[in-house]
Amino acid sequence: MHDSSSDRPVLADPLAAVQAPSGDQMCSYAVDLWTHHPTILTDEAALKKVLREASEAGNAIVLAEASHVFPNGAVTIALVLSQSHLNIHTWPEHDLANVDLLTCGVLEGEVILEHVKRGLEASRTAVTRITRDVTMEPPA
């Protein structure tokens, strides 16, 4: 969600009810993205826009965000989602971005990551996807 009068996101109510995950509804993604357009890797505003739009497309509700720009231009951004989190750290000297996404419930992780790949104009990606067990029952 965005406020049309600015580039700032309209953050959701952090006390709003969230459906808890069940079964295999929780996944962790570790993604490495390389780009031929490395200027985006040092553009904090553009990266925030990519992550916000990706979150919205994947049915995520952004509760909060934090970011930091390092002396070499690298950027770290963390979005706190009501359904978990989406983080990015860039390595402009390697044309690389590392993205971490933890999904649960109705969050569409694959959709979020496709938006991030397109937004960063990824030339190559490596994705590790792990289904996270949320039950307390021992494996069979």
BAMIGU-564596 format. One record per residue: residue in one letter; chain; residue number from 1; x, y, z of N, C-alpha, C, O, CB in turn. Coordinates in steps of 0.2 Angstrom, whole numbers, always signed. Each point is the difference from the previous one (the first is absolute). Glycine has a CB too. Example, Ala and Ser with C-alpha at 12.3 -4.5 7.8 and 13.67 -1.06 7.14 Angstrom:
// residues 2
+----+----+-----+-------+-------+-------+-------+-------+-------+-------+-------+-------+-------+-------+-------+-------+-------+-------+
: aa : ch :   i :  n_px :  n_py :  n_pz : ca_px : ca_py : ca_pz :  c_px :  c_py :  c_pz :  o_px :  o_py :  o_pz : cb_px : cb_py : cb_pz :
+----+----+-----+-------+-------+-------+-------+-------+-------+-------+-------+-------+-------+-------+-------+-------+-------+-------+
:  A :  A :   1 :   +66 :   -28 :   +39 :    -4 :    +6 :    +0 :    +4 :    +6 :    +0 :    +5 :    -1 :    +3 :   -14 :    -5 :    +3 :
:  S :  A :   2 :    +7 :   +11 :   -10 :    +4 :    +6 :    +1 :    -4 :    +5 :    +3 :    +3 :    +6 :    +1 :    +3 :    -9 :   -11 :
+----+----+-----+-------+-------+-------+-------+-------+-------+-------+-------+-------+-------+-------+-------+-------+-------+-------+
// end
This chain:
// residues 140
+----+----+-----+-------+-------+-------+-------+-------+-------+-------+-------+-------+-------+-------+-------+-------+-------+-------+
: aa : ch :   i :  n_px :  n_py :  n_pz : ca_px : ca_py : ca_pz :  c_px :  c_py :  c_pz :  o_px :  o_py :  o_pz : cb_px : cb_py : cb_pz :
+----+----+-----+-------+-------+-------+-------+-------+-------+-------+-------+-------+-------+-------+-------+-------+-------+-------+
:  M :  A :   1 :    +4 :    -6 :    +0 :    -4 :    +6 :    +0 :    +4 :    +6 :    +0 :    +6 :    +0 :    +3 :   -15 :    -6 :    +3 :
:  H :  A :   2 :    +8 :   +11 :   -10 :    +3 :    +6 :    +0 :    -4 :    +6 :    +1 :    -6 :    +0 :    -2 :   +14 :    -5 :    -6 :
:  D :  A :   3 :    -5 :   +10 :   +11 :    -4 :    +7 :    +0 :    +2 :    +4 :    -6 :    +6 :    +1 :    -2 :    -5 :    -1 :   +14 :
:  S :  A :   4 :    -6 :    +1 :   -16 :    +1 :    +3 :    -7 :    +3 :    +7 :    +0 :    +3 :    +2 :    -5 :   -13 :    -8 :    +2 :
:  S :  A :   5 :   +10 :    +9 :    +9 :    +4 :    +7 :    +1 :    +7 :    +0 :    +1 :    +3 :    +5 :    +0 :   -14 :    -1 :    +4 :
:  S :  A :   6 :   +14 :   -10 :    -3 :    +7 :    -1 :    +1 :    +2 :    -7 :    -1 :    -4 :    -4 :    -2 :    +4 :   +12 :   +11 :
:  D :  A :   7 :    +6 :    -9 :    -9 :    +3 :    -7 :    -1 :    +0 :    -4 :    +6 :    +2 :    -6 :    +0 :    +5 :   +10 :    -9 :
:  R :  A :   8 :    -9 :    -2 :   +14 :    +0 :    -4 :    +7 :    -6 :    -5 :    +0 :    -5 :    +2 :    -3 :   +10 :    +8 :    +9 :
:  P :  A :   9 :    -3 :   -16 :    -4 :    -6 :    -5 :    +1 :    -5 :    +2 :    +5 :    +2 :    +3 :    +5 :    +6 :   -12 :    -9 :
:  V :  A :  10 :   -14 :    +7 :    +3 :    -5 :    +0 :    +5 :    +0 :    -6 :    +4 :    -1 :    -6 :    -3 :    -6 :   +14 :    -4 :
:  L :  A :  11 :   +10 :    -8 :   +13 :    +1 :    -6 :    +3 :    -6 :    -3 :    +4 :    -5 :    +4 :    +2 :   +16 :    +0 :    +0 :
:  A :  A :  12 :   -12 :   -10 :    -2 :    -6 :    -4 :    +2 :    +0 :    +1 :    +8 :    +5 :    +1 :    +3 :    -5 :    -9 :   -13 :
:  D :  A :  13 :    -6 :    +7 :   +13 :    +0 :    -1 :    +7 :    +4 :    -6 :    +3 :    -2 :    -5 :    -2 :   -10 :   +11 :    +1 :
:  P :  A :  14 :   +17 :    -4 :    +5 :    +4 :    -6 :    +2 :    -4 :    -5 :    +5 :    +2 :    -5 :    +2 :    +8 :   +13 :    -3 :
:  L :  A :  15 :   -16 :    -5 :    +4 :    -4 :    -4 :    +4 :    -5 :    -4 :    -4 :    -4 :    -4 :    +4 :    +6 :   +12 :    +6 :
:  A :  A :  16 :    -3 :    -7 :   -16 :    -5 :    -4 :    -4 :    +1 :    -8 :    +0 :    +6 :    -2 :    +1 :    -7 :   +12 :    -8 :
:  A :  A :  17 :    -4 :   -13 :    +7 :    +0 :    -7 :    +1 :    +3 :    -3 :    -6 :    -1 :    +2 :    -6 :    -9 :    -2 :   +13 :
:  V :  A :  18 :   +15 :    -5 :    -6 :    +3 :    -4 :    -6 :    -1 :    -7 :    +1 :    +0 :    -3 :    +6 :    +9 :   +12 :    -7 :
:  Q :  A :  19 :   -11 :   -12 :    -4 :    -1 :    -8 :    +0 :    +6 :    -3 :    +1 :    +5 :    +1 :    -4 :   -15 :    +0 :    -3 :
:  A :  A :  20 :   +11 :    -6 :   +12 :    +6 :    -3 :    +1 :    +1 :    -6 :    -5 :    -5 :    -2 :    -3 :    +4 :    +5 :   +15 :
:  P :  A :  21 :    +7 :    -4 :   -14 :    +1 :    -5 :    -5 :    -1 :    -7 :    +3 :    -1 :    -1 :    +6 :   +10 :    +8 :   -11 :
:  S :  A :  22 :   -10 :   -12 :    +0 :    -2 :    -7 :    +3 :    +4 :    -4 :    -6 :    +1 :    +2 :    -5 :   -12 :    +1 :   +11 :
:  G :  A :  23 :   +13 :    -9 :    -3 :    +3 :    -5 :    -5 :    +6 :    +3 :    -4 :    +5 :    +2 :    +4 :   -16 :    -7 :    -5 :
:  D :  A :  24 :   +11 :    +4 :    -5 :    +5 :    +3 :    -4 :    +0 :    +7 :    -3 :    +3 :    +2 :    -5 :    -1 :   -14 :    +2 :
:  Q :  A :  25 :    -6 :   +16 :    +7 :    -1 :    +7 :    -2 :    +5 :    +5 :    +1 :    -1 :    +6 :    +0 :   -11 :    -9 :    +2 :
:  M :  A :  26 :   +18 :    +0 :    +1 :    +5 :    +5 :    +1 :    +7 :    -2 :    -4 :    +2 :    -6 :    +0 :    -7 :    +8 :   +12 :
:  C :  A :  27 :    +7 :    +2 :   -16 :    +6 :    -1 :    -4 :    +5 :    +5 :    +1 :    -1 :    +6 :    +1 :    -6 :   -11 :    -9 :
:  S :  A :  28 :   +13 :    +3 :    +8 :    +6 :    +5 :    +0 :    +4 :    +0 :    -7 :    +1 :    -5 :    -2 :    +0 :    +3 :   +15 :
:  Y :  A :  29 :    +0 :    +8 :   -15 :    +3 :    +1 :    -7 :    +7 :    +4 :    +2 :    +0 :    +5 :    +3 :   -11 :    -6 :   -10 :
:  A :  A :  30 :   +16 :    -2 :    +4 :    +7 :    +4 :    +0 :    +1 :    +0 :    -8 :    +1 :    -5 :    -3 :    +3 :    +1 :   +15 :
:  V :  A :  31 :    -3 :   +11 :   -14 :    +0 :    +1 :    -7 :    +6 :    +4 :    -2 :    +1 :    +5 :    +4 :   -13 :    -6 :    -5 :
:  D :  A :  32 :   +16 :    -1 :    -3 :    +6 :    +4 :    -3 :    -2 :    +3 :    -7 :    -2 :    -4 :    -4 :   +11 :    -3 :   +11 :
:  L :  A :  33 :    -9 :   +13 :    -8 :    -2 :    +3 :    -6 :    +6 :    +4 :    -3 :    +3 :    +5 :    +4 :   -15 :    -4 :    -1 :
:  W :  A :  34 :   +14 :    -2 :    -9 :    +5 :    +4 :    -3 :    -3 :    +4 :    -6 :    -5 :    -2 :    -3 :   +14 :    -7 :    +6 :
:  T :  A :  35 :    -7 :   +15 :    -4 :    -3 :    +5 :    -5 :    +6 :    +3 :    -4 :    +5 :    +1 :    +2 :   -15 :    +1 :    +6 :
:  H :  A :  36 :    +8 :    -1 :   -14 :    +4 :    +4 :    -5 :    -2 :    +8 :    +1 :    +3 :    +4 :    -4 :    -2 :   -14 :    -4 :
:  H :  A :  37 :    -5 :   +11 :   +13 :    -2 :    +7 :    +1 :    +2 :    +2 :    +7 :    -5 :    +1 :    +4 :    -4 :    -1 :   -13 :
:  P :  A :  38 :   +15 :    +0 :   +11 :    +2 :    +1 :    +7 :    -2 :    +6 :    +3 :    +1 :    +1 :    +7 :    +8 :    -8 :    -9 :
:  T :  A :  39 :   -11 :   +12 :    -1 :    -1 :    +7 :    +3 :    -6 :    -1 :    +5 :    -1 :    +4 :    +5 :    +5 :    +2 :   -15 :
:  I :  A :  40 :    -9 :   -11 :    +8 :    -5 :    -1 :    +5 :    +2 :    -2 :    +7 :    -3 :    +1 :    +5 :    -4 :    -3 :   -15 :
:  L :  A :  41 :   +13 :    -1 :   +10 :    +2 :    -3 :    +6 :    +3 :    +5 :    +5 :    +1 :    -2 :    +6 :    +2 :    -8 :   -12 :
:  T :  A :  42 :    -3 :   +16 :    +4 :    +2 :    +6 :    +4 :    -5 :    +5 :    +1 :    +1 :    +5 :    +3 :   +11 :    -7 :    -6 :
:  D :  A :  43 :   -18 :    +0 :    +0 :    -6 :    +5 :    +0 :    -5 :    -2 :    +5 :    -4 :    -4 :    -1 :    +6 :    +6 :   -11 :
:  E :  A :  44 :    -1 :    +0 :   +18 :    -4 :    -2 :    +6 :    -8 :    +1 :    -2 :    -4 :    -4 :    +2 :   +13 :    +7 :    +6 :
:  A :  A :  45 :   -11 :    +3 :   -11 :    -7 :    +1 :    -1 :    -3 :    -5 :    -5 :    -5 :    -2 :    +1 :    +7 :   +15 :    +1 :
:  A :  A :  46 :    +2 :   -14 :    -7 :    -2 :    -5 :    -5 :    -1 :    -7 :    +2 :    -4 :    -3 :    -1 :   +10 :   +10 :    -7 :
:  L :  A :  47 :    -1 :    -9 :   +13 :    +0 :    -6 :    +3 :    -6 :    -1 :    +4 :    -4 :    -5 :    +0 :   +16 :    +4 :    +0 :
:  K :  A :  48 :   -14 :    +6 :    +4 :    -6 :    +0 :    +5 :    -6 :    +0 :    -5 :    -5 :    -4 :    +2 :   +11 :   +11 :    +7 :
:  K :  A :  49 :    -6 :    -4 :   -14 :    -6 :    +0 :    -4 :    -1 :    -7 :    -3 :    -6 :    -3 :    +0 :    +7 :   +15 :    -3 :
:  V :  A :  50 :    +4 :   -15 :    +1 :    +0 :    -7 :    -3 :    -3 :    -5 :    +6 :    -4 :    -4 :    -2 :   +14 :    +6 :    -6 :
:  L :  A :  51 :    -7 :    -1 :   +14 :    -2 :    -5 :    +5 :    -7 :    +1 :    +2 :    -4 :    -5 :    +1 :   +16 :    +5 :    +3 :
:  R :  A :  52 :   -14 :    +7 :    -4 :    -7 :    +1 :    +2 :    -5 :    -3 :    -5 :    -5 :    -3 :    +2 :    +9 :   +14 :    +4 :
:  E :  A :  53 :    -3 :    -9 :   -12 :    -4 :    -3 :    -6 :    +0 :    -7 :    +0 :    -5 :    -3 :    -1 :    +7 :   +13 :    -6 :
:  A :  A :  54 :    +3 :   -14 :    +8 :    +1 :    -7 :    +0 :    -4 :    -3 :    +6 :    -4 :    -4 :    -1 :   +15 :    +5 :    -4 :
:  S :  A :  55 :   -11 :    +3 :   +11 :    -4 :    -2 :    +6 :    -7 :    +0 :    -2 :    -4 :    -5 :    +2 :   +13 :    +9 :    +6 :
:  E :  A :  56 :   -11 :    +2 :   -10 :    -7 :    +1 :    -2 :    -3 :    -6 :    -5 :    -5 :    -2 :    +1 :    +7 :   +15 :    +1 :
:  A :  A :  57 :    +2 :   -14 :    -7 :    -2 :    -5 :    -5 :    -1 :    -7 :    +3 :    -4 :    -4 :    -2 :   +10 :   +11 :    -7 :
:  G :  A :  58 :    -2 :    -8 :   +14 :    +0 :    -7 :    +3 :    -4 :    +0 :    +6 :    +0 :    -5 :    +4 :   +11 :    +3 :    -8 :
:  N :  A :  59 :   -16 :    +6 :    +5 :    -5 :    +1 :    +5 :    +3 :    +1 :    +7 :    -3 :    -2 :    +5 :    -4 :    -6 :   -12 :
:  A :  A :  60 :   +13 :   +11 :    +8 :    +3 :    +1 :    +6 :    -2 :    +7 :    +3 :    -2 :    +5 :    -4 :   +12 :   -12 :    +0 :
:  I :  A :  61 :   -11 :    +8 :   +10 :    -1 :    +6 :    +3 :    +6 :    +2 :    +4 :    +3 :    -3 :    +4 :   -15 :    +0 :    -2 :
:  V :  A :  62 :   +14 :    +9 :    -4 :    +6 :    +3 :    +3 :    -1 :    +4 :    +6 :    -5 :    +4 :    +0 :   +10 :    -3 :   -12 :
:  L :  A :  63 :    -2 :    -3 :   +17 :    -1 :    +3 :    +7 :    +5 :    +6 :    +1 :    -2 :    +5 :    +3 :    -3 :   -16 :    +1 :
:  A :  A :  64 :   +11 :    +9 :    -6 :    +5 :    +5 :    +2 :    +6 :    -1 :    -5 :    +0 :    -5 :    -3 :    -3 :    +5 :   +15 :
:  E :  A :  65 :    +8 :    +5 :   -12 :    +6 :    -1 :    -5 :    +5 :    +4 :    +4 :    +0 :    +4 :    +3 :    -7 :    -6 :   -14 :
:  A :  A :  66 :   +13 :    -1 :    +9 :    +7 :    +3 :    +2 :    +5 :    -1 :    -5 :    -1 :    -4 :    -4 :    -2 :    +2 :   +16 :
:  S :  A :  67 :    +7 :    +7 :   -13 :    +5 :    +0 :    -5 :    +7 :    +3 :    +2 :    +0 :    +4 :    +4 :    -9 :    -5 :   -13 :
:  H :  A :  68 :   +14 :    -1 :    +5 :    +6 :    +4 :    +2 :    +5 :    -1 :    -7 :    +0 :    -5 :    -3 :    -1 :    +2 :   +16 :
:  V :  A :  69 :    +4 :    +9 :   -14 :    +5 :    +0 :    -6 :    +7 :    +1 :    +3 :    +1 :    +4 :    +4 :   -10 :    +2 :   -11 :
:  F :  A :  70 :   +13 :   -11 :    +5 :    +7 :    +0 :    +2 :    +4 :    +4 :    -4 :    -2 :    +3 :    -6 :    +0 :   -15 :    +9 :
:  P :  A :  71 :    +8 :   +14 :    -1 :    +5 :    +4 :    -3 :    +1 :    -1 :    -7 :    +1 :    +4 :    -4 :    +4 :    -2 :   +15 :
:  N :  A :  72 :    -5 :    -9 :   -13 :    +2 :    -2 :    -7 :    -6 :    +0 :    -4 :    +0 :    -1 :    -6 :    +9 :    -6 :   +10 :
:  G :  A :  73 :   -15 :   +10 :    -1 :    -6 :    +0 :    -4 :    -5 :    -6 :    +1 :    -6 :    +0 :    -3 :   +12 :    +7 :    -5 :
:  A :  A :  74 :    -3 :   -12 :   +11 :    -5 :    -6 :    +1 :    -6 :    +2 :    +4 :    +1 :    +4 :    +4 :    +9 :   -12 :    -5 :
:  V :  A :  75 :   -15 :    +4 :    +0 :    -6 :    +2 :    +4 :    -3 :    -7 :    +3 :    +0 :    -5 :    -3 :    -3 :   +15 :    -5 :
:  T :  A :  76 :    +1 :    -9 :   +14 :    -4 :    -5 :    +4 :    -7 :    +3 :    +1 :    -1 :    +5 :    +3 :   +12 :   -10 :    +2 :
:  I :  A :  77 :   -16 :    +1 :    -7 :    -7 :    +2 :    +2 :    -4 :    -6 :    +3 :    +1 :    -6 :    -2 :    -1 :   +14 :    -8 :
:  A :  A :  78 :    -3 :    -7 :   +15 :    -4 :    -5 :    +3 :    -8 :    +2 :    +1 :    -1 :    +6 :    +2 :   +11 :   -10 :    +5 :
:  L :  A :  79 :   -14 :    +0 :   -10 :    -7 :    +1 :    +1 :    -3 :    -5 :    +5 :    +1 :    -6 :    -1 :    -2 :   +11 :   -11 :
:  V :  A :  80 :    -2 :    -2 :   +17 :    -4 :    -4 :    +4 :    -7 :    -1 :    -2 :    -4 :    +5 :    -1 :   +11 :    -1 :   +11 :
:  L :  A :  81 :    -9 :   -11 :   -12 :    -6 :    -1 :    -2 :    -4 :    -3 :    +5 :    +2 :    -4 :    +4 :    +2 :    +2 :   -16 :
:  S :  A :  82 :   -11 :    +3 :   +12 :    -4 :    -4 :    +5 :    +0 :    -7 :    -1 :    -1 :    -4 :    +5 :    -6 :   +14 :    -5 :
:  Q :  A :  83 :   +10 :   -12 :    -6 :    +0 :    -8 :    -1 :    +8 :    -2 :    +0 :    +1 :    -5 :    -1 :   -11 :    +6 :    -6 :
:  S :  A :  84 :   +14 :    +4 :    +9 :    +7 :    -2 :    +2 :    +5 :    +6 :    -3 :    -1 :    +6 :    +3 :    -2 :   -18 :    -4 :
:  H :  A :  85 :    +8 :   +11 :    -3 :    +4 :    +5 :    -2 :    +3 :    -1 :    -7 :    +0 :    -6 :    -3 :    +3 :    +7 :   +15 :
:  L :  A :  86 :    +0 :    +5 :   -15 :    +3 :    +0 :    -6 :    +6 :    +4 :    +0 :    -1 :    +6 :    +2 :   -10 :    -8 :    -8 :
:  N :  A :  87 :   +17 :    +0 :    +5 :    +6 :    +4 :    +1 :    +4 :    -1 :    -6 :    +0 :    -4 :    -4 :    +0 :    +2 :   +16 :
:  I :  A :  88 :    +4 :    +8 :   -13 :    +5 :    +0 :    -6 :    +6 :    +3 :    +2 :    +0 :    +5 :    +4 :    -9 :    -4 :   -12 :
:  H :  A :  89 :   +15 :    -4 :    +6 :    +6 :    +4 :    +1 :    +4 :    -1 :    -7 :    +0 :    -5 :    -3 :    +1 :    +2 :   +16 :
:  T :  A :  90 :    +2 :    +9 :   -15 :    +3 :    +1 :    -6 :    +7 :    +0 :    +0 :    +3 :    +2 :    +5 :   -13 :    +4 :    -9 :
:  W :  A :  91 :   +14 :    -9 :    -1 :    +7 :    +0 :    -1 :    +1 :    +3 :    -6 :    +2 :    -4 :    -5 :    +0 :    -7 :   +12 :
:  P :  A :  92 :    -2 :   +18 :    -8 :    +1 :    +3 :    -7 :    +7 :    -2 :    -3 :    +1 :    +0 :    -6 :    -8 :    +9 :   +10 :
:  E :  A :  93 :   +12 :   -11 :    +0 :    +7 :    -1 :    -3 :    -1 :    -7 :    -3 :    +5 :    -2 :    -4 :    +1 :    +9 :   +13 :
:  H :  A :  94 :   -11 :   -11 :    -8 :    -1 :    -7 :    -3 :    -6 :    +0 :    -4 :    -2 :    -5 :    -3 :    +8 :    +0 :   +12 :
:  D :  A :  95 :    -9 :   +11 :   -10 :    -7 :    +0 :    -4 :    -5 :    -5 :    +3 :    -4 :    -3 :    -4 :   +10 :    +6 :    -7 :
:  L :  A :  96 :    -6 :    -4 :   +17 :    -4 :    -5 :    +4 :    -4 :    +3 :    +5 :    +1 :    +5 :    +4 :    +8 :   -13 :    -6 :
:  A :  A :  97 :   -15 :    +5 :    +3 :    -5 :    +1 :    +6 :    -1 :    -6 :    +3 :    -2 :    -5 :    -4 :    -3 :   +15 :    -2 :
:  N :  A :  98 :    +5 :   -11 :   +12 :    -3 :    -5 :    +4 :    -6 :    +1 :    +3 :    -1 :    +6 :    +3 :   +13 :    -9 :    +0 :
:  V :  A :  99 :   -17 :    -1 :    -4 :    -7 :    +1 :    +2 :    -2 :    -6 :    +5 :    +1 :    -5 :    -2 :    -4 :   +12 :    -9 :
:  D :  A : 100 :    +0 :    -5 :   +16 :    -3 :    -5 :    +5 :    -7 :    +1 :    +1 :    -2 :    +6 :    +1 :   +13 :    -7 :    +5 :
:  L :  A : 101 :   -15 :    -4 :    -7 :    -7 :    +1 :    +1 :    -3 :    -6 :    +4 :    +2 :    -6 :    -1 :    -3 :   +12 :   -10 :
:  L :  A : 102 :    -2 :    -5 :   +16 :    -4 :    -5 :    +4 :    -7 :    +1 :    -1 :    -3 :    +5 :    +2 :   +12 :    -6 :    +7 :
:  T :  A : 103 :   -13 :    -4 :   -11 :    -7 :    +1 :    -2 :    -4 :    -5 :    +5 :    +3 :    -5 :    +2 :    +0 :    +8 :   -14 :
:  C :  A : 104 :    -9 :    -1 :   +13 :    -5 :    -4 :    +4 :    -7 :    +2 :    -2 :    -1 :    +5 :    -3 :    +9 :    -7 :   +12 :
:  G :  A : 105 :   -12 :    -3 :    -8 :    -7 :    +2 :    -2 :    -1 :    +1 :    -7 :    +2 :    -4 :    -4 :    -4 :    +9 :   +15 :
:  V :  A : 106 :    -2 :    +0 :   -13 :    -2 :    +1 :    -7 :    +5 :    +4 :    -4 :    -1 :    +2 :    -5 :   -10 :    -2 :    +9 :
:  L :  A : 107 :   +17 :    +1 :    -1 :    +5 :    +4 :    -3 :    +3 :    -4 :    -6 :    +1 :    -6 :    +0 :    +2 :   +11 :   +10 :
:  E :  A : 108 :    -3 :    -2 :   -16 :    +2 :    -3 :    -6 :    +8 :    +1 :    -2 :    +1 :    +5 :    -3 :   -13 :    -4 :    -1 :
:  G :  A : 109 :   +16 :    -5 :    +7 :    +7 :    +1 :    +0 :    +3 :    +0 :    -8 :    +4 :    +4 :    -1 :    -3 :    -9 :   +12 :
:  E :  A : 110 :    -4 :    +1 :   -15 :    +3 :    -1 :    -7 :    -2 :    +7 :    -3 :    +4 :    +2 :    -4 :    -5 :   -15 :    +4 :
:  V :  A : 111 :    -5 :   +15 :    +1 :    -2 :    +7 :    -3 :    +4 :    +5 :    +2 :    +3 :    +5 :    -4 :   -14 :    -9 :    +3 :
:  I :  A : 112 :   +13 :    +5 :    +7 :    +4 :    +5 :    +3 :    +7 :    +0 :    -3 :    +3 :    +5 :    -2 :    -9 :    -6 :   +13 :
:  L :  A : 113 :    +9 :    -5 :   -11 :    +6 :    -1 :    -3 :    +1 :    +2 :    -8 :    +5 :    +3 :    -2 :    -3 :   -12 :   +11 :
:  E :  A : 114 :    -7 :    +7 :   -12 :    -1 :    +2 :    -8 :    +0 :    +7 :    +0 :    +4 :    +3 :    -5 :   -10 :   -13 :    +2 :
:  H :  A : 115 :    +3 :   +14 :    +7 :    +0 :    +7 :    -1 :    +6 :    +3 :    +2 :    +3 :    +5 :    -3 :   -15 :    -5 :    +6 :
:  V :  A : 116 :   +16 :    -3 :    +2 :    +6 :    +3 :    +2 :    +5 :    -2 :    -6 :    +4 :    +5 :    -2 :    -6 :    -7 :   +14 :
:  K :  A : 117 :    +2 :    -4 :   -15 :    +4 :    -1 :    -5 :    +0 :    +5 :    -6 :    +4 :    +2 :    -3 :    -5 :   -15 :    +6 :
:  R :  A : 118 :    -6 :   +14 :    -5 :    -1 :    +5 :    -5 :    +2 :    +7 :    +2 :    +3 :    +3 :    -5 :   -13 :   -10 :    +1 :
:  G :  A : 119 :    +9 :    +9 :   +10 :    +1 :    +7 :    +2 :    +8 :    +1 :    +0 :    +2 :    +5 :    -1 :   -12 :    -5 :    +8 :
:  L :  A : 120 :   +14 :    -5 :    -6 :    +7 :    +0 :    +0 :    +3 :    -2 :    -6 :    +6 :    +0 :    -1 :    -6 :    -2 :   +13 :
:  E :  A : 121 :    -4 :    +1 :   -17 :    +2 :    -3 :    -7 :    +5 :    -5 :    +1 :    +6 :    +1 :    -3 :    -8 :   +10 :    -2 :
:  A :  A : 122 :    +1 :   -16 :    +9 :    +5 :    -5 :    +1 :    +2 :    -4 :    -6 :    -4 :    -2 :    -4 :    -1 :    +1 :   +15 :
:  S :  A : 123 :   +11 :    +0 :   -12 :    +3 :    -4 :    -6 :    +1 :    -7 :    +2 :    +1 :    -4 :    -4 :    +5 :   +15 :    +0 :
:  R :  A : 124 :    -5 :   -12 :   +11 :    +1 :    -7 :    +2 :    -3 :    +0 :    +7 :    +1 :    +5 :    +4 :    +9 :    -7 :   -11 :
:  T :  A : 125 :   -13 :    -4 :    +9 :    -2 :    -1 :    +7 :    +2 :    -7 :    +3 :    +0 :    -4 :    -4 :   -10 :   +13 :    +1 :
:  A :  A : 126 :   +10 :    -9 :    +9 :    +1 :    -6 :    +4 :    -5 :    +0 :    +5 :    +0 :    +4 :    +5 :   +12 :    -6 :    -8 :
:  V :  A : 127 :   -17 :    -3 :    +4 :    -5 :    +0 :    +5 :    +1 :    -6 :    +4 :    +0 :    -6 :    -3 :    -8 :   +13 :    -4 :
:  T :  A : 128 :    +8 :    -7 :   +13 :    -1 :    -5 :    +5 :    -6 :    +1 :    +4 :    -2 :    +5 :    +3 :   +14 :    -6 :    -2 :
:  R :  A : 129 :   -17 :    -4 :    -2 :    -6 :    +0 :    +3 :    -1 :    -6 :    +5 :    +1 :    -6 :    -1 :    -6 :   +11 :    -9 :
:  I :  A : 130 :    +3 :    -3 :   +16 :    +0 :    -5 :    +6 :    -7 :    +0 :    +3 :    -2 :    +6 :    +2 :   +14 :    -5 :    +0 :
:  T :  A : 131 :   -16 :    -6 :    -2 :    -6 :    +0 :    +3 :    +1 :    -1 :    +8 :    +4 :    -4 :    +2 :   -10 :    -1 :   -12 :
:  R :  A : 132 :    +3 :    +9 :   +14 :    +1 :    +0 :    +7 :    -5 :    -3 :    +3 :    -6 :    +2 :    -1 :   +12 :    +9 :    +0 :
:  D :  A : 133 :    -5 :   -15 :    +6 :    -5 :    -4 :    +4 :    -2 :    +4 :    +5 :    +4 :    +3 :    +4 :    +1 :   -14 :    -7 :
:  V :  A : 134 :   -12 :   +12 :    +4 :    -3 :    +4 :    +5 :    -3 :    -4 :    +6 :    -3 :    +3 :    +5 :    +2 :    +6 :   -14 :
:  T :  A : 135 :    +1 :   -15 :    +8 :    -4 :    -5 :    +5 :    +5 :    -2 :    +5 :    +6 :    +0 :    -1 :   -14 :    -4 :    -8 :
:  M :  A : 136 :    +6 :    +2 :   +15 :    +4 :    -2 :    +5 :    +0 :    -8 :    +0 :    +4 :    -3 :    +4 :    -7 :   +13 :    +3 :
:  E :  A : 137 :    +0 :   -13 :   -12 :    +0 :    -7 :    +0 :    +7 :    -2 :    -3 :    +2 :    +3 :    -5 :   -15 :    -3 :    +4 :
:  P :  A : 138 :   +15 :    -6 :    +4 :    +7 :    -2 :    -3 :    -2 :    -3 :    -7 :    -5 :    -3 :    -1 :   +10 :    +0 :   +13 :
:  P :  A : 139 :    +0 :    +3 :   -17 :    -1 :    -3 :    -6 :    -1 :    -7 :    +0 :    +2 :    -4 :    +5 :    +5 :   +12 :   -10 :
:  A :  A : 140 :   -11 :   -11 :    +1 :    -2 :    -7 :    -1 :    +6 :    -4 :    -2 :    -1 :    -7 :    +0 :   -11 :   +10 :    -2 :
+----+----+-----+-------+-------+-------+-------+-------+-------+-------+-------+-------+-------+-------+-------+-------+-------+-------+
// end
